Amino acid sequence: MFDKIAGRYDLANTVMTAGVDVLWRRRAAACLTVGADAQLLDLCCGTGALTRELARKVPRGRVVGVDFSEAMLAVANRRPRNNIEYRRADVLDLPFPDERFDGATMAFSLRNVVDIPRCLREVARVLKAGGAFVNLEVSKPQSPLLRRGFFAYFFGVVPRLGGMVGGDAAAYRYLPQSLINFPEAPALTELFKNNGFAAASCVPLFGGVAALHVGTAAPRTAPSQAARPSQASAAS
Ligand SMILES: C[S@@+](CC[C@H](N)C(=O)[O-])C[C@H]1O[C@@H](n2cnc3c(N)ncnc32)[C@H](O)[C@@H]1O
């Protein structure tokens, strides 16, 4: 699905959000407090909009953008930067060693990931202890009035606009569906805390139509004695 919409994905985003998505990604990048030489990871990087924001933050560091859509990565690679590297991979099985990165981000993607707890654990694994993971995602406003208004737009208008501009009506019918089973913002904060993050907080954007979740990676614990093969059984 993402391969099909890659060519017009950025344009469709601009139209559907009236350009606000750019400001939200900038805000997400600003949540990472890292040095200019930090090693950062942008998960589900798509066409690289947030990856490039991160690259500006770390002129002496490096940003790795990961996505499993070849077509999305092809669009991202049209705007290369010397401190960005794109890798094709599944975020549920990241091809990086433990504690490789100082910080990580993900934008508008966690709704699409089939196993959110596993994804969070995988992000926490590749982060150094204390490193931050910033997740920017569409959310469900807590105010009933705002929720009704936002749902009318997201379920009624977005699929039509996306279909017209993005060129694939089915993909943009899926977009609002992906929000239905996605956890409410407070539940997502708890998921962070139960899956590799020592602390997590949430900042609602635009009254909660989107949210920034920021988690701090917990120190990694050594595998328990029980899980480790004993000397005797390892030798046998
Ligand atoms: C809605 S786009 C968001 C792209 C970009 N982060 C942005 O801010 O515009 C979702 C992206 O997540 C990618 N994606 C979804 N599930 C993935 C997974 N399990 N592993 C890697 N990429 C995934 C898709 O290929 C797509 O590029």
The ligand as an SDF file (V2000), in Angstrom:
LIG
                    3D

 27 29  0  0  0  0  0  0  0  0999 V2000
    2.1620    7.1350    7.0700 C   0  0  0  0  0  0  0  0  0  0  0  0
    3.7980    6.7790    6.5960 S   0  0  0  0  0  0  0  0  0  0  0  0
    4.7640    7.8810    7.5940 C   0  0  0  0  0  0  0  0  0  0  0  0
    6.0640    8.2720    6.9370 C   0  0  0  0  0  0  0  0  0  0  0  0
    6.8950    9.3290    7.6570 C   0  0  0  0  0  0  0  0  0  0  0  0
    7.3130    8.9040    8.9590 N   0  0  0  0  0  0  0  0  0  0  0  0
    6.1910   10.6540    7.7520 C   0  0  0  0  0  0  0  0  0  0  0  0
    6.3150   11.3270    8.7830 O   0  0  0  0  0  0  0  0  0  0  0  0
    5.5660   11.0690    6.7780 O   0  0  0  0  0  0  0  0  0  0  0  0
    4.0350    5.2140    7.3710 C   0  0  0  0  0  0  0  0  0  0  0  0
    5.3350    4.5430    6.9470 C   0  0  0  0  0  0  0  0  0  0  0  0
    5.5580    3.4330    7.8130 O   0  0  0  0  0  0  0  0  0  0  0  0
    6.1560    2.3950    7.0520 C   0  0  0  0  0  0  0  0  0  0  0  0
    5.9640    1.1510    7.8140 N   0  0  0  0  0  0  0  0  0  0  0  0
    4.8020    0.6630    8.3300 C   0  0  0  0  0  0  0  0  0  0  0  0
    5.0390   -0.4580    9.0260 N   0  0  0  0  0  0  0  0  0  0  0  0
    6.3870   -0.6780    8.9630 C   0  0  0  0  0  0  0  0  0  0  0  0
    7.2450   -1.6840    9.4910 C   0  0  0  0  0  0  0  0  0  0  0  0
    6.7690   -2.7050   10.2250 N   0  0  0  0  0  0  0  0  0  0  0  0
    8.5650   -1.5940    9.2410 N   0  0  0  0  0  0  0  0  0  0  0  0
    9.0650   -0.5930    8.4870 C   0  0  0  0  0  0  0  0  0  0  0  0
    8.3010    0.4000    7.9500 N   0  0  0  0  0  0  0  0  0  0  0  0
    6.9760    0.3470    8.1820 C   0  0  0  0  0  0  0  0  0  0  0  0
    5.4460    2.4810    5.7150 C   0  0  0  0  0  0  0  0  0  0  0  0
    6.1590    1.8580    4.6730 O   0  0  0  0  0  0  0  0  0  0  0  0
    5.3280    4.0080    5.5380 C   0  0  0  0  0  0  0  0  0  0  0  0
    6.4140    4.5420    4.8200 O   0  0  0  0  0  0  0  0  0  0  0  0
  1  2  1  0
  2  3  1  0
  2 10  1  0
  3  4  1  0
  4  5  1  0
  5  6  1  0
  5  7  1  0
  7  8  2  0
  7  9  1  0
 10 11  1  0
 11 12  1  0
 11 26  1  0
 12 13  1  0
 13 14  1  0
 13 24  1  0
 14 15  1  0
 14 23  1  0
 15 16  2  0
 16 17  1  0
 17 18  1  0
 17 23  2  0
 18 19  1  0
 18 20  2  0
 20 21  1  0
 21 22  2  0
 22 23  1  0
 24 25  1  0
 24 26  1  0
 26 27  1  0
M  CHG  2   2   1   9  -1
M  END
$$$$
